[in-house]
Amino acid sequence: MNYINIYKKKKDINGYINITGSKSESNRFLILKALFPNLIFLKNISNSDDTFLLKKALFSYKKEININHSGTAMRFLTAFFSIKEKKEVLLTGSYRIQERPISILVETLKKLGANIVYEKEIGFPPLRIMGKKLLGGEIYMNANLSSQFISSIMLIASTFENGLKIFLSKKITSHSYIKMTFKILKKIGLNISWNNNIIYIKNIKFSKKKFKNKKKFLIESDWSSASYYYSLVALSQKANLNLKFYKKKSLQGDIFITNIYKHFFNVKTIFKKKKINLKKKKLLKTKTININLNSTPDIAQTIAVTCTGLKKKCILKGLKTLKVKETDRLNALKNELFKLGVKTILTKNSLKLLNFKKNKKNKYINTYDDHRMAMSFSTLGILYPISILHYNVINKSYPNFWLNLKNLDFIIKNKNI
């Protein structure tokens, strides 16, 4: 079995890292570019596997499309192909994708008139989709499950003859990602409003005149990828690190990481032209860290590992959706933190780090086919040697991660068990 061992002799973090565009932004813009090809032009697109697979699928002429492990591609493409008139496609993916429920999205699209059939188990991929013109109207959606179900329909709604009103019920989970979709649609010139829990997207014919003009978008770098460097800075003895391209007014909810690491780990973020500078200040003594990550659950693993390295007790809440990600992230965290001497308690919605035992020797961290498990645990290499199994899983979102760590003077060696 292949793995990599990660370690850093000097406990300082200094340098300059260029992170490619946000996967979340890239994927949304690519759907819109496919819908309006002569109007949208993109720069700094994510080089992640997820974005590559989505882009390839959007322009594929094949009757069967395999999106491998990409849950985002499965959801966005389900909606996209449902409106591609006279096109029939079988949309499938890896074994894990076929275990992830998609019935809420499919049944909502069916209510709007879509023609979608479950090829195997009801409620799960693979899906046979026969594209057709959808009229739109009104729908009610449960907002406390995956935000991507809502975003995927929002992205295609301007093509509906009657537009679409989405009535969101229950507390919104991953609010920041729906907000990102809303802001992107508004940015390209579509006629969209969001009042209370009602999102209203009008047909494209009611959009602003400027929508007809060509638009160039520079996609901001990925804030969830930046989170691993916030962890490194927090775990370091001294730091002066620059990350490119970032801006203070971001579309991405994971910019929340700046506040979390400022208040709980004393990492200072200085916004400069198209970049941020991270500095380490003297760590403040704090009691148990208590954070609700309902809007930004993707940074939970990073924060949990940072707390592990600093031996800080923490309670992370709002994590309901982590059980249906690339893996059951809550159980994955519990298993791997246990190897490092951390006692945890899980609920359906939270993770508590209670106490820490001394980590005496190198441990092998399993990644569970989850890119965030690999990258979040790797940051412990600044404190002691850490080994990451199935390390190539990072290609899903951040293929250059190991190379960028090497540029920060980490010693990374490929080995075999």
N, C-alpha and C positions, 0 to 999 in steps of 0.2 A: 504494500500500500504506500502510495506517495504522500509525503507531507513536507511542509517547510518549517524550519526552526527560525525563530525571530528573536534577535537580541540587540541591544544597543549599549556600548561601553560607556559613552558619555551621556549623562542624563539631561543634557540640554537639547532644545529643539530650535534650530535656526535654519532659515532658508526661504525658498520661493517655490510655490506649487501652483501649477496651472491645471484646474479641474474643468473637464468639458461640461457642456450644457446640461441643465437639469433633465433627468429622464422624464419626470412628470410633465414638465412644460413641453419638451420635445414631442412626446407622444400625443399630446392634445393638439399641438400645432400641426403635426403630420396628418392627423385625421382631417383637420380643416383645410390643409393644403390639397389633400386628395379630393375634397368636395369642391374647392374653388382653386384649381391648379394655376390659373394665370394671374392670380391676385396676391398670393402669399409666397414670400421668399425668405428662407431661413439661414441664419449663421450660427455657428457654435452648437450644432446639434449634438446630443449625447452620443458617445461611441459605445454605449452599453449594448449587450446582447438583446435586451428587451426592445430597445429602439430599432436595432437592426432587423429583428424579426418582424416587428410591426411594419416597418417601411417596406420590407420585401413582400409581405403579405398584401399590402395595399395595392401593389402594382403587379400582382401575380395573375397569370391566366390559368393557373392550375385549378382543377375541380376539388382537390383535397389540399387543405392548408394546415400544416402542423406548426404550432407556435411554441412547442417544447414546454418550458416551465413558466412562460410569461402569462401571469394572471391578468395583467393590464391589457395585453394584446387580445386575450380571449374575450374580455368584456367589451373593449372598444370596438373590436372587429365584429362581434355579434350584432351590435347596433348598426355599424357601418354597412355590413353586407345585407342587413334586412331592408335597406332602402335602395340597393343596387338593382334596378329593374332588369328582369330577364336574365339575371345571373344566379346560378345555383352553386353552392359551395358546401363542402363538408369541412367544418372547422373542428380541429382536434388538437391534442397536446400530450404532454407526458402523463405518466401514471398519477402524479400528484395533481396535475390540472384536472384530471378526470375524477378526482376525489373532492374537488372544491365546488360547493353548490353554486348554481347560477340560475335557479328557478325564478327568483324575484325579478331579475332582468328579463328573462325570456317571457315570463307570463305577462309582465308589463308591456313588452313589445307586442305580444299577441293581442292584448286588449286594444292596442293602437292599430291592429290589422296585419301585423307581421305574420309571415308563414315560416315557422321554425319547428323542427321536429327533433326530439331526443333520439339519438341513434342507439343508445344502450340503456343506461339507467335513467329513469325519469328524474329530472331536476339537476342532472350533471352533464358535462360534455362527454363525448363529442356531439356536435349539433349539425343538423342539415338545414341550411338556410336558403330559402327561395326568395330572392329580392323582389320587392314590389313598391309601388308608390304608396306612401302612408299619408293619411289626411290630417292626423293629429287630433287636437281637441283638449281634453283634460284627463289627467291621471292622478292617482293618489299613490305615494310611495313611502314605505317605512324608512325613515332617515337614520335609524340607529344601527343599520348594518353597513355594508360596504359603500363608501362614497362613490366608488367607481361605477356602480350601477346607475346612479343618478347622473354622474358626469358623462357617461357614454351616451345617454339619451339626450342630454343637453347639447352635446356636440353636433347631433344630426337634426335637432328640432327645427332649425330655421328652414329646412327643406320641406317640412310638412305644409301642406296646402293651407291649413287653418292655424298654423303655429302650434304652440303647446303651453298649457298651464300645468305646472307641477305643484301639487299640494303635498308638502312634506309633513308627515306625522311623526310623533315621538321626538325625543331629543336627538339632535344631529350628531352623528359620529364622524370624525375626521372632517370637521367643518371647513378647515383651511383648504382642503383639496377641492371641495365644491366651490368655495370662494375663488380659488385659482381658475377653475373652468369659467366661472361667471366673468371674471376680470378679463380673461383672454377673449371671450366672445364679444365683450364690450369693446375691447381694444381693437379688434379687427373691423368694428363698425356695425355689428349686428344690433338689432333692436331688442334689448333684453332688460328686464327689471326684476328686482327681488325685494318684496315687501313682506315683512313678518316671515311666514313659512310658505309663501307662494312665489314661485319663480315663473315668470311669463316670458316666453321667447316667441317673437313674431316671425312670420314668414319673411324670407330674405327681401321680398319686394317692398317691405316696409322699412328696410334698413337705411341708414344714413347714406347720403350721396357719396361720401368719401370712401364707402366700402368698395366702390367701383374702381378706385385707384389702386395701383400696385403698392404693396407694402413690404418693407424689409424689417425683419425682426432679429435682433441679437438675443439669443436665448441665454439667460443668466445661468451661471454655473450652479451645480447642485448643492443645496444646503445640507441635505442628509449626508452627502459625501463629506462635506466640510466638518460634520459632527465628529468624525474620527480624529481630526486634527485638534478640535477643541478638547477631546479626551486626552490626547497626547500632551498638549500644553498643560492641562490640569495635573497630569501625572509627572510632569518634568520638574527639574529643580529650577530651571531658568529657560525663558523662551522669548523668541522674537521671530515670528513666522508670518509670511505674506501669502495670501490665497487670492487667485484671480479667476474669474470675473464676477464680482459681487457688488450689489448695490443696496442702499438703505431701504428704498421703497421696493420691496420684493413681492412677487406674485406668490412665493412659496411660503407655506405656513411654518416650515421647519426653520425659518429664520428665528423662531422662538428659542432656538438653541443659544443665541447670543444672550438672552436674558437669564436663562437657566444657569449657564456657566459663569455669568457675571455674579449672580446673587449667591450661588451655592459653592462655586469652585474658584471664584476670584480670577477668572480669565477675562481680560479686558479686550473689547473689539473696537478697533479704530477704523472707521470707514474713510477710504481715500478714493481717488478717481479709479473706478473699475476694479478695485481690489479692497481687501480688508487686511489689517495687521493685528495679529494676536500677541498679547503679552501676558506674562504670568506675574501676578502680584502675590504678596504674602497670603497664604491660605488662612481664612478665617475659621475659628472654631464654631461649628454649628451643631445643633441637636439633630435629631433624625430629620432627613430631607423628605418632604412630603409634596409631591407634584402630581397634578392631574394632566395626563397626556391624551385626553380624549380627542383633541384636534390634531395632535401630532404623534401618533403611536409609533411611527417608524424610528424615532430616536430613543425609544425605551431601552433597547439593548445596549446602546452606547452609554447611556447614563448609568445603567446597572453595572456595567463593567468599570466605569470610572469610579463609582462608589466602592466597588470591590478592591480596586487598586489602592484607594485612599483609606480603606476600612471605615467607610462612613455608612451608618445605617440609613436605609431609605424606604419609603413607601411610594410606589408608582401606581397610579390609578388610571382608569379610562382605557384599559388595554383589551377590551372585549374582542376586538377584531384580530388580535395577534394569534388567536387560535386557528384562524383560517387563512393564514398567509402561506409562504412557501413551505413552511412547516408549522407545527404548533409551537410558536415561539416562546410561549410561557413555560411549557414543559422542557423545551430545549435549553432555555436559560437555567432553569432549576437543575437539570442534569449536569450541565457543564460548570456551573458555579459550585456545585457540590464537590467536584474534583479539586477545586481551588480552596476548599475548606469553608465555604460560605453556607450558612443555614438559611433557608428561604421558606416562606409560606406563600402558597398560591391560592387565589380565588378565581372565579370566572372573569374577573375584571381587574385584578391587581396582582402586584408582585411586591413582597416585603423581604428586604435583606436584614436579617436579625443579628447575626454575629459572625465573627471571622476567626478562623484558626490559621496558624502559620503555614504558608505554602513552602514545603521543604525542597521539592524537586520539580523538574519540568513535567508538565502535564500535556497530554494530547487532547486537543479540543476538537470535538466532532462538529461538523457544520450543518448537517441535516439538509443538504442541498439549498442552504440559505446563505446568500451573499452577506447579509448583515451580521450573521453569527461569525463569519470568518473575519470581517474587518473590525468589528467591535472588540473581539477578544485579542486581536493582534496588537492592540495598543498597550497591552500589559508587557509587551517585549521591552519597553523602556525601563521596567522595574526588575524583571527576571526573564530567563529564557522561556518562551512559550511556543508550542508546536501546533500547527493548524492542519488538520486533515482535509483532504479534498479541496485544496486551496484555490483551484481554478474556478470555483463557484462565484468568485468576485466578478467574473466577466459579465454576469447578468446586469450589473449596474455600473461598475467602475473598473474596467480592464487594466488601467494603468496604476492601480493602487500599490502593488508590490514594488514596481519600479519607482514610484514616488517615495516610498519608504526608504528605498536604497539611496535615493538622492538626499535623504535626511540623515545619512550615515548609519542606517540600520544594517546589521549583518543578517542576511537572509540566505539560508542554505537549503537546497532541495535534498531530501533524504528518502530512504525506503525503510519500512518496517519489515 
